[in-house]
Amino acid sequence: MKIQELEQKVYHIKPEIAILDSDELIVLLAQAQADPKKQGDTSEVISWLKAGNGAIPFVMFIDLKNIQIFQWDSPNKSEPVCVFNTVDVLTPYGLKLPDKWISNRFLGTLIESWLGDLRHTWKLNNPPGEEQIKAIGLLTLLKDGETQPEVEITIHSNLKYIVLRYYHPRSEDI
């Protein structure tokens, strides 16, 4: 097979958040978008869901207005199965609007806090959206999941996926 043909069959994903279960299977991939010009553009996360062909059960798109969750086995993959108001969900975890500058990374960190609270109830007894997350079957998957930093996922059309993890060395290791 020629390199160009192979590259056309390979799809790379670098999510802000990746949650894998104990078998290192993907539970959820999330993309945060703090740029007001790009808010509401869910096309990339929907393409992750479709490219995964069932290997990625849930994807999440977060912007300053909404948190949208899409599910692989929903009748219409382009429509979210859950939508939350970002301010309502993330205010208990440190979101203060209108902040002058919010990065994708910061927004992703707040989402990680919320997802961690859904998994382990470390902050609130009833984290926002818990019942809706449970109703779509994501809560059970999250309970067994673990956030993996610095993940790149490569999907090949003939394989389900390959997970590659990249870690930055800690300052004390240098």
C-alpha positions in Angstrom: 0.0 0.0 0.0 1.3 3.4 -0.9 2.0 6.0 1.9 -0.6 8.4 0.4 -3.3 5.7 0.5 -2.4 4.8 4.1 -2.5 8.4 5.2 -6.0 8.8 3.7 -7.2 5.9 5.9 -5.7 7.2 9.1 -7.4 9.7 11.3 -5.6 11.5 14.1 -7.4 12.9 17.2 -5.9 15.0 20.0 -8.7 15.7 22.5 -8.5 18.0 25.5 -9.9 15.2 27.6 -9.8 11.5 27.1 -11.3 9.1 29.6 -10.3 5.4 29.2 -11.7 2.5 31.2 -9.6 -0.1 33.0 -9.1 -2.0 29.8 -7.8 1.2 28.1 -10.9 1.4 25.9 -12.2 4.9 25.1 -15.2 6.0 27.2 -15.3 9.7 26.3 -13.3 12.2 24.3 -13.9 15.9 24.7 -12.9 19.1 23.0 -13.1 22.5 24.7 -13.5 25.7 22.6 -13.2 29.0 24.4 -12.8 31.1 21.2 -16.2 32.8 20.6 -15.7 32.6 16.8 -15.6 28.8 17.0 -18.3 28.3 19.5 -21.0 25.9 18.5 -18.8 24.2 15.8 -19.3 20.6 16.8 -18.2 19.2 13.4 -14.8 18.0 14.7 -16.1 16.0 17.6 -18.9 14.5 15.5 -16.2 13.4 13.0 -14.4 11.7 15.8 -17.5 9.8 16.7 -18.1 8.7 13.1 -14.4 7.8 12.5 -14.4 5.7 15.6 -17.1 3.5 14.1 -18.3 2.4 17.6 -14.9 2.4 19.3 -15.7 5.9 20.8 -19.0 5.7 22.6 -19.3 9.3 23.7 -17.8 12.7 22.6 -18.3 16.0 24.3 -18.0 19.6 22.9 -17.7 22.4 25.4 -17.9 26.1 24.7 -18.7 29.0 26.9 -22.5 28.6 26.2 -23.1 24.8 26.2 -21.7 21.4 27.0 -23.0 19.0 24.3 -22.7 15.2 24.5 -23.0 13.1 21.4 -23.4 9.3 21.5 -22.3 6.7 18.9 -25.4 4.6 19.1 -27.9 7.4 19.0 -30.2 7.5 15.9 -28.7 10.8 14.8 -25.0 11.2 15.6 -25.1 14.9 14.6 -27.6 15.7 17.4 -26.5 15.8 21.1 -28.1 13.4 23.5 -27.5 15.9 26.3 -27.0 19.6 26.4 -26.1 21.6 29.5 -25.6 25.3 30.2 -21.8 25.7 30.7 -22.1 28.4 33.4 -24.6 26.3 35.4 -22.4 23.2 35.3 -19.0 24.8 35.8 -19.5 27.6 38.2 -19.1 25.3 41.2 -15.7 24.2 39.8 -14.3 27.7 39.3 -15.8 29.2 36.1 -16.3 32.9 36.5 -17.8 34.8 33.6 -17.1 37.2 32.2 -13.4 36.4 32.6 -11.2 38.5 30.3 -9.5 35.5 28.9 -10.4 31.8 29.1 -8.2 29.2 27.3 -9.3 25.9 25.9 -7.0 24.3 28.5 -8.6 26.1 31.4 -12.1 25.2 30.2 -10.9 21.6 29.8 -9.6 21.5 33.3 -12.9 22.7 34.7 -14.7 19.9 32.7 -12.2 17.4 34.1 -13.1 18.6 37.6 -16.8 18.1 36.9 -16.3 14.7 35.3 -14.2 13.7 38.3 -17.0 14.8 40.6 -19.4 12.7 38.7 -17.1 9.7 39.1 -16.1 10.2 42.7 -18.5 12.9 44.2 -15.5 14.7 45.7 -17.1 18.2 45.7 -20.9 18.0 45.5 -23.2 15.3 46.6 -25.2 15.7 43.4 -23.0 17.2 40.7 -24.8 19.1 37.9 -26.3 16.9 35.2 -25.7 13.7 37.1 -29.2 12.3 36.3 -29.0 13.1 32.6 -25.5 11.6 32.4 -26.8 8.5 34.1 -29.9 8.3 31.8 -27.7 8.1 28.6 -25.5 5.3 30.2 -22.4 7.5 30.5 -22.2 7.6 34.3 -21.5 3.9 34.6 -18.7 4.1 32.1 -17.2 7.2 33.8 -17.2 5.4 37.2 -14.7 2.9 35.8 -12.8 5.5 33.8 -9.6 7.4 34.3 -8.6 10.7 32.6 -5.5 10.2 30.5 -3.4 13.3 29.8 -1.6 14.0 26.5 -3.4 11.3 24.4 -3.3 11.0 20.7 -5.6 8.5 19.1 -5.0 7.2 15.6 -7.9 5.5 13.9 -7.3 3.3 10.9 -10.1 2.2 8.8 -9.2 -1.5 9.1 -8.5 -1.3 12.9 -10.7 0.1 15.6 -8.0 2.4 17.1 -4.6 2.7 18.6 -4.0 4.8 21.7 -0.7 6.5 22.0 0.1 8.4 25.2 2.7 11.2 25.4 3.9 12.5 28.8 5.8 15.6 29.5 8.7 15.0 31.9 8.2 16.5 35.3 10.6 19.3 36.3 12.2 17.1 39.0 13.0 14.4 36.3 15.1 16.9 34.2 
